Amino acid sequence: MEQAATYTSKLLVWFGEFGPKLLGATIVFIIGLYITNFLGKLVTKALHRKDIDASLQTFMGSLVSGALKVLLLISVAGILGIQTTSFVAVIGALGLAVGLALQGSLANFAGGVLLLVFKPFKIGDLIESGGQTGFVQEIQIFNTVLLTPENKTAILANAAVSNGTVVNYSKHGNLRVDITMSLAPDCEIAFARKVAIETMNANQFVLKIPEPTFNVLKVADGMITFAVRPYSTPANYWDAFFTVQEDIRNAFDNNSISGPSHTHVVIHK
């Protein structure tokens, strides 16, 4: 009985000393857990209001919530009287090691955030970057996915895209199609221009505004070379490029407009 009384007395003393700390730590943990979850959802909602990609919204919300929960656990341990210096040192060392191991991935992640925030291009745009040209299919956390005109999937690292040169062909809604065609040197330029422009305006892939043009580019080598410049949407660029040439060639044949003829020079010895 005397031994049980001793244990009871020690237990009461321990509860008297440790009880307030335990109660305080529990209250801090419950309130802190609510605040971290609230802040995580707040970040997600803020990104949603700015039309940031849905995958990035969830990722950033979870990242903020997780980081705050780690800080909360360290704070609770400090309230309970546990030495947190070693925990902070270990977490710092782990963070450094992970950062060094994933520095490329972190750079890609940062690049993805910049692309989603500043929006140099969006899903569906035709862009050129890193030596690749294609329509943007996805802007992921670490990569940007393009679909090339050959139906190949090109995956570009976001760090390279955000730090490199990006040519956005869809920004203005139309593209100039650059074509050159040659005619005989004695052709009637005004008539050839009239036929070519009427043909381009009749093409379904050519935009009426800006108007297509047909101008002399060079007179040399026994021919007149013309710069043929219709405009098209990015999606119809290649359709316009190929069909315009075929249509104009057929129109010239129907109107007896001759192309250049090759001249063979024979040297007699």
C-alpha positions in Angstrom: 0.0 0.0 0.0 2.8 2.3 0.8 4.5 1.6 -2.6 1.2 2.3 -4.4 0.8 5.6 -2.6 4.3 6.5 -3.6 3.6 5.8 -7.3 0.3 7.7 -7.1 2.1 10.7 -5.5 4.8 10.7 -8.2 2.1 10.3 -10.9 0.2 13.3 -9.5 3.4 15.4 -9.4 4.1 14.4 -13.0 0.6 15.3 -14.1 0.9 18.5 -12.2 4.1 19.4 -14.1 3.4 17.9 -17.5 -0.4 18.2 -17.6 -0.5 21.9 -18.5 2.1 21.4 -21.2 0.1 18.5 -22.6 -3.1 20.4 -22.6 -1.5 23.4 -24.2 0.2 21.3 -26.9 -3.2 19.6 -27.6 -5.0 22.9 -28.0 -2.2 24.3 -30.2 -2.2 21.2 -32.3 -6.0 21.2 -32.9 -6.1 24.9 -33.6 -3.0 24.7 -35.8 -4.3 21.8 -37.7 -7.5 23.7 -38.6 -5.4 26.8 -39.6 -3.0 24.8 -41.8 -5.9 23.1 -43.6 -7.7 26.5 -44.0 -4.6 28.1 -45.5 -4.0 25.2 -47.9 -7.6 25.6 -49.2 -7.1 29.4 -49.3 -4.1 29.0 -51.6 -6.1 26.6 -53.8 -9.0 29.1 -54.1 -6.6 32.0 -54.8 -5.0 30.1 -57.7 -8.5 29.1 -58.9 -9.5 32.7 -59.1 -6.5 33.5 -61.2 -7.4 30.6 -63.6 -4.2 28.7 -62.8 -4.1 25.1 -64.0 -6.2 22.7 -61.9 -3.3 20.3 -61.3 -1.1 23.1 -60.0 -3.9 24.4 -57.7 -4.1 21.1 -55.9 -0.3 20.6 -55.8 0.4 24.1 -54.3 -2.4 23.8 -51.8 -1.1 20.4 -50.6 2.5 21.8 -50.5 1.6 24.8 -48.4 -0.5 22.6 -46.0 2.2 20.0 -45.6 4.9 22.6 -44.9 2.8 24.3 -42.3 2.0 20.9 -40.6 5.7 20.2 -40.3 6.2 23.5 -38.6 3.2 22.8 -36.4 4.6 19.5 -35.2 7.9 21.2 -34.3 6.0 23.8 -32.3 4.0 21.2 -30.5 7.2 19.3 -29.6 8.7 22.5 -28.2 5.6 23.1 -26.0 6.0 19.6 -24.6 9.6 20.3 -23.7 11.2 18.2 -26.4 14.4 19.6 -27.7 13.6 20.7 -31.3 17.1 21.9 -32.3 18.1 18.4 -33.5 14.8 18.1 -35.4 15.3 21.4 -37.2 18.9 20.4 -38.1 17.8 17.0 -39.5 14.9 18.6 -41.5 17.3 21.3 -42.8 19.8 18.6 -43.9 17.1 16.5 -45.5 15.8 19.6 -47.3 19.3 20.5 -48.6 19.9 16.9 -49.8 16.5 16.7 -51.5 17.0 20.2 -53.0 20.4 19.2 -54.5 19.1 15.9 -55.8 16.0 17.5 -57.4 17.5 20.8 -58.5 16.6 20.1 -62.1 13.1 19.1 -61.2 12.7 22.1 -58.9 13.8 24.4 -61.8 11.2 22.7 -64.0 8.6 23.2 -61.3 9.5 26.9 -61.0 9.4 27.2 -64.8 5.9 25.6 -64.9 4.6 28.1 -62.3 6.0 31.0 -64.3 4.4 29.7 -67.5 1.0 29.2 -65.8 1.1 32.6 -64.1 2.4 34.8 -66.9 0.8 32.8 -69.7 3.1 33.4 -72.7 0.9 30.7 -74.4 -2.1 28.6 -73.6 -3.5 25.2 -74.4 -4.1 24.9 -78.2 -1.6 27.6 -79.2 0.9 26.8 -81.9 4.4 27.6 -80.6 8.0 27.1 -81.4 10.5 26.4 -78.5 13.6 24.4 -78.0 13.8 23.5 -81.7 10.3 22.0 -81.6 7.1 23.4 -83.2 3.7 22.2 -82.3 0.3 22.8 -80.7 0.3 23.0 -76.9 -1.5 19.9 -75.5 -0.6 20.2 -71.8 1.2 22.5 -69.4 2.2 20.1 -66.7 4.1 20.9 -63.4 7.4 19.9 -64.9 6.9 19.6 -68.6 5.1 21.2 -71.6 3.7 18.8 -74.1 3.4 19.7 -77.8 1.8 17.9 -80.7 3.9 18.5 -83.8 2.5 18.8 -87.4 3.8 15.2 -87.9 1.6 14.1 -85.0 4.6 13.4 -82.8 4.5 14.2 -79.1 7.3 16.6 -78.0 7.9 16.9 -74.2 9.8 20.0 -73.3 11.2 20.8 -69.8 9.5 23.8 -68.3 12.8 25.3 -67.2 14.1 25.4 -70.8 10.8 26.8 -72.1 10.5 29.5 -69.5 14.2 30.6 -69.8 14.4 30.2 -73.6 12.8 31.9 -76.6 9.2 31.1 -77.3 7.6 32.0 -80.6 3.8 32.0 -80.3 2.2 31.7 -83.7 -1.4 31.8 -82.4 -1.1 35.1 -80.4 -2.6 37.3 -83.1 -5.0 34.7 -84.5 -3.6 34.5 -88.0 -0.4 33.6 -89.8 1.1 34.8 -93.0 1.8 31.9 -95.4 5.1 32.6 -97.3 5.1 31.1 -100.9 7.2 32.0 -103.9 6.2 31.3 -107.5 7.9 32.1 -110.8 6.5 33.1 -114.2 7.9 33.8 -117.6 9.8 37.1 -118.0 7.2 38.4 -120.6 4.2 37.7 -118.4 1.6 40.5 -117.8 2.2 41.2 -114.1 -1.0 43.1 -113.5 -3.1 40.3 -115.0 -1.2 37.6 -113.2 -1.7 39.5 -109.9 -5.5 39.8 -110.5 -5.8 36.0 -111.2 -3.7 35.0 -108.2 -5.5 37.3 -105.7 -9.0 36.2 -107.0 -7.8 32.6 -106.6 -6.6 33.1 -103.1 -9.8 34.8 -102.0 -11.7 31.8 -103.3 -9.7 29.4 -101.2 -11.5 28.2 -98.1 -8.3 28.2 -96.0 -7.3 31.8 -96.8 -8.5 34.7 -94.6 -10.1 37.7 -96.3 -8.6 40.0 -93.7 -5.6 40.7 -93.9 -5.9 40.6 -97.7 -3.6 38.3 -99.6 -0.9 39.9 -101.7 1.0 39.0 -104.9 4.2 41.0 -105.5 7.4 40.9 -107.5 10.2 39.5 -105.4 13.0 39.2 -107.9 13.6 39.5 -111.7 16.6 37.3 -112.6 17.6 34.0 -114.2 15.2 34.3 -117.0 12.1 34.5 -114.8 10.0 36.7 -112.5 9.7 35.4 -109.0 6.6 36.5 -107.0 6.1 36.7 -103.3 2.7 35.1 -102.7 1.4 36.1 -99.2 -2.0 34.8 -98.1 -3.0 34.7 -94.5 -4.6 31.8 -92.6 -5.4 30.6 -89.1 -2.7 28.6 -87.4 -4.8 25.4 -87.6 -5.2 25.8 -91.4 -1.6 27.0 -92.2 -0.5 23.9 -94.0 -3.8 23.4 -95.8 -3.4 27.0 -97.1 0.2 26.5 -98.0 -0.4 23.5 -100.3 -3.8 24.3 -101.7 -3.0 27.9 -102.6 0.0 26.8 -104.8 -2.1 24.2 -106.6 -5.0 26.5 -107.1 -2.9 29.4 -108.5 -1.0 27.0 -110.8 -4.3 25.7 -112.2 -5.6 29.2 -112.6 -2.5 30.3 -114.4 -2.9 27.3 -116.8 -6.5 28.2 -117.4 -5.6 31.8 -118.2 -2.6 30.9 -120.4 -0.1 32.5 -118.0 3.2 30.7 -118.6 5.7 29.6 -116.1 9.5 30.1 -116.7 11.1 28.0 -119.3 14.6 26.5 -118.9 17.2 27.7 -121.3 19.9 25.2 -122.4 23.2 26.7 -123.6 25.1 24.5 -125.9 28.8 25.3 -126.4 30.3 24.2 -129.7 34.0 23.6 -129.8 
